[in-house]
Amino acid sequence: MATRQMEESWERTKEQIRIIWGDILSDQELQKARGDLRAMVALIHEKTGESREEILQKMDAIL
């Protein structure tokens, strides 16, 4: 469900990701993980070291 919501409102989702995590992800990285919640969480985790659980909570809030 969250993955579908992420894809359907991609521009808004992308803006919210940038607000929360800044510019740690390039446009290419965001595009690669577009619509794939697991891939997005893994990418943010890899870049920030933040726990997957914390990332998921934040992603749930914006989706």
SESEDREN-302905 format. One line per 2 residues: number of its first residue (from 1); their letters; for each residue x, y, z of N, C-alpha, C. Coordinates in Angstrom, 3 decimals, m for minus. Example, Ala and Ser with C-alpha at 12.3 -4.5 7.8 and 13.67 -1.06 7.14 Angstrom:
1) AS) 13.190,m5.690,7.800,12.300,m4.500,7.800,13.200,m3.300,7.800; 12.850,m2.250,7.080,13.670,m1.060,7.140,12.900,0.030,7.870
***
This chain:
1) MA) 0.820,m1.197,0.000,0.000,0.000,0.000,0.862,1.258,0.000; 1.833,1.333,0.919,2.687,2.521,0.992,3.477,2.702,m0.289
3) TR) 3.896,1.599,m0.892,4.644,1.683,m2.144,3.778,2.292,m3.234; 2.521,1.895,m3.315,1.612,2.457,m4.313,1.406,3.945,m4.064
5) QM) 1.212,4.330,m2.811,1.032,5.741,m2.478,2.277,6.543,m2.832; 3.449,5.956,m2.585,4.701,6.628,m2.887,4.792,6.903,m4.385
7) EE) 4.376,5.963,m5.194,4.429,6.122,m6.648,3.383,7.120,m7.136; 2.176,7.036,m6.596,1.083,7.881,m7.065,1.317,9.358,m6.781
9) SW) 1.962,9.664,m5.693,2.212,11.067,m5.346,3.723,11.331,m5.308; 4.412,10.911,m6.363,5.865,10.928,m6.385,6.464,12.311,m6.134
11) ER) 5.978,13.343,m6.796,6.564,14.682,m6.630,6.461,15.149,m5.181; 5.307,14.940,m4.574,5.120,15.311,m3.175,6.024,14.474,m2.276
13) TK) 6.092,13.187,m2.546,6.939,12.293,m1.755,8.391,12.720,m1.850; 8.841,13.008,m3.051,10.226,13.426,m3.272,10.531,14.719,m2.508
15) EQ) 9.607,15.663,m2.543,9.786,16.917,m1.802,9.906,16.650,m0.302; 9.059,15.777,0.216,9.089,15.460,1.644,10.385,14.751,2.033
17) IR) 10.869,13.870,1.184,12.147,13.199,1.444,13.254,14.235,1.525; 13.245,15.192,0.624,14.265,16.254,0.629,14.148,17.131,1.888
19) II) 12.940,17.382,2.350,12.754,18.180,3.570,13.321,17.435,4.773; 13.041,16.155,4.874,13.479,15.373,6.033,14.966,15.061,5.988
21) WG) 15.443,14.603,4.840,16.828,14.126,4.767,17.750,15.037,3.968; 17.249,16.167,3.519,18.102,17.088,2.774,18.476,16.534,1.408
23) DI) 19.625,16.940,0.947,20.064,16.552,m0.396,21.045,15.388,m0.375; 20.845,14.455,0.552,21.768,13.312,0.632,21.588,12.361,m0.542
25) LS) 20.428,12.433,m1.193,20.141,11.549,m2.315,20.097,12.358,m3.604; 20.776,11.870,m4.604,20.746,12.537,m5.904,19.406,12.254,m6.584
27) DQ) 19.097,13.041,m7.595,17.878,12.798,m8.359,17.901,11.403,m8.983; 19.077,10.967,m9.425,19.199,9.627,m10.010,18.880,8.550,m8.981
29) EL) 19.391,8.718,m7.765,19.129,7.732,m6.714,17.651,7.695,m6.363; 17.051,8.872,m6.255,15.621,8.926,m5.959,14.818,8.259,m7.069
31) QK) 15.168,8.544,m8.294,14.449,7.965,m9.428,14.586,6.445,m9.450; 15.770,5.959,m9.120,16.020,4.514,m9.118,15.140,3.796,m8.086
33) AR) 14.923,4.442,m6.937,14.125,3.834,m5.863,12.654,4.234,m5.937; 12.290,5.013,m6.927,10.917,5.505,m7.070,9.913,4.359,m7.043
35) GD) 8.920,4.505,m6.181,7.852,3.518,m6.113,8.213,2.242,m5.372; 9.405,2.173,m4.819,9.852,0.966,m4.120,10.264,1.357,m2.703
37) LR) 9.349,1.199,m1.769,9.584,1.633,m0.395,10.804,0.951,0.215; 10.939,m0.333,m0.002,12.094,m1.057,0.562,13.408,m0.509,0.021
39) AM) 13.452,m0.247,m1.269,14.674,0.293,m1.875,14.970,1.685,m1.334; 13.930,2.497,m1.151,14.119,3.851,m0.634,14.643,3.806,0.796
41) VA) 14.065,2.954,1.619,14.510,2.818,3.009,15.961,2.353,3.044; 16.298,1.368,2.224,17.671,0.859,2.186,18.644,1.947,1.755
43) LI) 18.268,2.730,0.782,19.124,3.800,0.280,19.349,4.874,1.341; 18.285,5.290,2.010,18.409,6.304,3.062,19.236,5.750,4.217
45) HE) 18.998,4.509,4.577,19.771,3.864,5.644,21.259,3.842,5.294; 21.562,3.479,4.067,22.952,3.413,3.608,23.622,4.788,3.671
47) KT) 22.885,5.828,3.296,23.451,7.177,3.249,23.570,7.826,4.623; 22.627,7.499,5.533,22.575,8.216,6.812,22.981,7.384,8.019
49) GE) 22.845,6.074,7.918,23.088,5.219,9.072,21.905,5.174,10.027; 20.865,5.902,9.699,19.641,5.914,10.508,19.003,4.521,10.459
51) SR) 18.383,4.117,11.552,17.794,2.777,11.583,16.640,2.680,10.581; 16.456,1.485,10.064,15.381,1.253,9.102,14.014,1.533,9.727
53) EE) 13.886,1.218,11.016,12.618,1.457,11.707,12.300,2.953,11.758; 13.296,3.769,12.071,13.082,5.219,12.112,12.730,5.755,10.732
55) IL) 13.423,5.266,9.730,13.150,5.705,8.361,11.732,5.320,7.964; 11.333,4.096,8.274,9.975,3.648,7.952,8.920,4.497,8.645
57) QK) 9.156,4.860,9.898,8.206,5.715,10.618,8.064,7.060,9.915; 9.179,7.634,9.513,9.142,8.924,8.817,8.473,8.788,7.454
59) MD) 8.768,7.704,6.745,8.145,7.486,5.439,6.640,7.278,5.589; 6.227,6.538,6.605,4.794,6.342,6.850,4.095,7.673,7.091
61) AI) 4.767,8.574,7.787,4.178,9.882,8.090,3.975,10.718,6.827; 4.856,10.581,5.854,4.703,11.395,4.646,3.853,10.714,3.580
63) L) 3.612,9.429,3.738,2.758,8.720,2.785,1.382,8.643,3.362
***
